[in-house]
Amino acid sequence: QVNLVESGGGSVEAGGSLRLSCGASGYTISESCMGWFRQAPGKEREGIVAIDTYRTTRYADSVKGRFTISTDNAKNSLYLQMNSLKPEDTAMYYCAARKGRCRYNRDLYVLYPPAWYDYWGQGTQVTVSS
């Protein structure tokens, strides 16, 4: 059974930083295909950053240059470092994982939709005040 558990959310002022963690069990981070999504009230869940098995990353324009995805194989965890936070970053943040390995096409810069992923965490709330 695969379990993903997010943590690290909270309330910060605009310009602040947070680091989200996603601990995995039943799933090996070193061979992972994972992503971070967020969902604000009344909006669809959107992919903001993803990483393939070979550690190629993809970022949404809205977070590029401010957010950084990383992994720690020893801790079997995925992270999202969020800097220069804005009020529009306020949302529930989810980590997601896909079965098996994946490799992004280097000529195609896309973020796959939620349906592409097989496993989800319960989410962690991020609130950014102005």
C-alpha positions in Angstrom: 0.0 0.0 0.0 1.3 3.4 -1.0 0.9 6.3 1.4 2.0 9.9 0.8 1.9 12.3 3.7 2.5 16.0 3.2 3.6 18.4 5.9 5.1 21.9 6.2 2.2 24.0 5.3 1.2 27.1 7.2 0.5 30.8 7.2 3.1 33.3 6.0 3.2 36.8 4.8 3.8 37.7 1.2 7.5 37.4 0.4 8.0 34.6 2.9 9.1 31.0 2.4 7.8 27.6 3.3 9.2 24.1 2.7 6.7 21.3 2.1 7.6 17.7 2.6 6.0 14.6 1.3 7.0 11.4 3.0 6.4 8.2 1.1 5.8 4.6 2.3 5.3 1.7 0.0 6.8 3.8 -2.8 10.5 4.3 -3.6 11.4 7.9 -4.1 14.7 7.1 -5.9 12.7 5.5 -8.8 9.8 8.0 -8.6 7.7 10.0 -10.9 6.1 12.6 -8.8 4.6 16.1 -8.7 3.2 18.8 -6.6 -0.3 20.1 -7.2 -2.3 22.8 -5.6 -6.0 23.6 -5.4 -7.5 26.9 -4.4 -11.2 27.2 -3.3 -13.4 27.1 -6.4 -10.6 26.3 -8.7 -9.4 23.2 -10.4 -6.4 21.3 -9.1 -3.3 22.5 -11.0 0.1 20.9 -11.4 2.9 23.3 -10.5 6.0 21.2 -10.5 7.0 17.7 -11.4 10.1 15.5 -11.4 10.8 12.3 -13.4 12.8 9.2 -12.5 15.9 10.8 -14.0 15.4 14.0 -12.1 14.3 16.1 -15.0 12.0 18.8 -13.6 9.1 20.8 -15.0 7.7 24.0 -13.5 4.5 26.0 -14.1 5.2 29.5 -15.2 3.4 30.8 -12.1 6.1 29.3 -9.8 9.2 29.1 -12.0 12.1 30.8 -10.3 10.4 30.8 -6.9 9.7 27.1 -6.2 12.1 24.2 -6.2 11.4 20.5 -6.1 13.9 18.1 -4.6 14.1 14.6 -3.3 16.0 12.9 -0.4 16.4 9.2 -1.2 17.6 8.4 2.3 14.5 9.9 3.8 12.3 8.6 1.0 10.8 12.1 0.7 9.9 14.7 -1.8 10.2 18.4 -1.0 8.9 21.7 -2.3 10.9 24.8 -1.4 8.7 27.8 -1.9 10.2 31.3 -1.8 8.9 34.8 -2.5 5.4 33.6 -1.7 2.4 35.6 -3.0 -1.2 35.7 -1.9 -2.2 33.9 -5.1 -0.1 30.9 -3.9 -2.7 30.3 -1.2 -4.1 26.8 -1.8 -4.1 23.3 -0.5 -0.9 21.6 -1.8 -0.8 17.9 -2.7 2.0 15.6 -3.7 1.3 12.9 -6.2 3.1 9.9 -7.5 2.8 7.7 -10.6 3.4 3.9 -10.6 6.7 2.9 -12.1 9.3 5.0 -13.8 8.9 7.9 -16.2 11.1 10.0 -18.4 10.0 13.4 -19.7 10.5 14.1 -23.3 13.2 16.7 -23.4 11.6 18.5 -26.3 8.2 18.7 -24.6 7.8 21.0 -21.6 4.5 19.9 -20.1 3.0 19.2 -16.7 0.8 16.2 -16.7 -2.7 16.4 -15.4 -3.9 14.9 -12.1 -5.3 11.9 -13.9 -1.8 10.9 -14.9 -0.9 10.2 -11.3 -1.9 7.1 -9.3 -1.3 8.1 -5.6 -2.1 11.2 -3.7 -1.5 12.6 -0.3 -4.1 14.3 1.9 -2.8 17.8 1.3 -1.3 20.6 3.4 -2.7 24.1 3.5 -0.6 27.1 2.5 -2.0 30.6 3.2 -0.1 33.7 2.2 -1.3 37.0 3.5 -0.7 40.4 1.8 
